Amino acid sequence: MLTYDNLISSVNEIIPEVKNKYDELIKTGIIDNEVGNHIVFGYVYVPVLSYAIKTGKKELVKNMFSFLEEMASSEDRRIVEVCDQSVLEALNDEFDDNVLIPLMGENTKVGFAALKSYMY
């Protein structure tokens, strides 16, 4: 089960590309093991997902949006906030809606719509 406290270890376990980027940033000192979920998802998850979208890595994109859907479906509001504020907001700055929305699950779409409503 996904919890706020195991969010980083869960994503690293489920998505190897995220773990690789996480380990790289730890090794270079850009982040450390003490940073929180918002930092990891902003500095690690978003760049991996952005790269996957831009380079057409469909399976990786699918897996990463599935993980986002699990986050967006959580009963823990803190997990939903990481999804909305650290991931969806960054993706919104980088990609058009017509690219992102078809990739999203239902709960991710709800969070994205809410994000858009208070941003504009």
C-alpha positions, 0 to 999 in steps of 0.5 A, spaced: 500 500 500 502 506 498 503 511 504 506 518 504 512 515 508 514 510 503 512 514 497 519 515 495 521 507 496 515 505 492 516 509 486 524 507 486 521 500 486 516 500 481 519 504 476 527 503 475 528 509 471 526 513 477 531 509 481 536 510 476 535 518 476 534 518 484 541 514 485 544 519 480 542 525 483 544 522 490 551 520 488 552 527 485 550 531 491 544 534 488 539 531 493 540 527 499 536 521 503 533 526 507 529 530 502 522 530 502 517 527 497 516 534 493 523 535 492 524 527 489 518 528 485 520 535 482 527 533 481 527 526 479 520 523 477 518 529 473 524 529 469 524 522 467 517 522 465 518 529 461 524 525 457 519 519 456 514 523 453 518 527 449 522 521 446 516 516 445 517 511 451 510 509 451 511 503 456 515 508 461 510 513 460 504 508 461 507 506 467 509 512 470 502 515 469 499 509 472 503 510 478 500 518 478 493 515 478 495 511 484 497 517 487 491 521 485 486 516 488 490 516 495 485 517 501 492 521 504 491 528 501 499 529 502 500 524 497 495 527 492 498 534 493 505 531 491 501 528 485 498 535 483 503 540 486 510 537 484 508 533 478 502 535 474 503 543 475 510 542 472 508 537 467 502 543 465 508 548 464 512 543 459 506 540 455 500 542 452 493 539 455 492 535 448 499 531 450 497 530 457 490 529 458 490 522 454 495 519 458 491 520 465 487 516 469 480 519 471 483 521 478 489 524 475 484 528 470 480 531 476 486 533 480 489 536 473 482 540 472 482 542 479 490 545 478 488 548 472 482 552 475 486 555 481 492 557 476 488 561 471 
